[in-house]
Amino acid sequence: MYQGNWTCSKCGGEITELPFEPRNNSGLTCKACFIKAKQAEQGGAEASSADVAGAADDAPPPEPDFPDNYDAASEPAPPPPADLDGAEPINPGERKMFTGDWACAGCGAPITQLPFEPRNTSNLKCLDCFKQSKA
């Protein structure tokens, strides 16, 4: 558990302990707000304001239902296998690029390099058209 002095983004309550070290303060919720959101997400009856208020009193709120392996991300990644069958290891910062002679389906601009090998080129877009379609 990580100790700190954070504020709940939902109710403004004080958070002093978290099961993870937050990267930033946005989106942090106290246990009571977490439980209320979890119940609403599961389609069950929402916690009443009396339940949430009671959880904020002297009695600690019930523990959230975290999966058994919630802290597994903090464990180091296992080493790569010794035998890669002749394949080169993948570096996270590098992507294999595929070269070809394709045309953008949006504007007709030539596309010569892609980070994947397209199976179908009917909806292939250049970076500008792709960004515009996502906006």
Buried (B, 14 or more C-beta within 10 A) or exposed (E): EEEEEBEBBBBEBEBEEBEEEEEEEEEBBBBBBBBBBBBEEEEEEEBEEEBBEBBBEEEEBEEEEEEEEEEEEEEEEEEEEEEEEEEEEEEEEEEEEEEEEBEBBBEEEEBEEBEEEEEEEEEBBBEEBEEEEEE
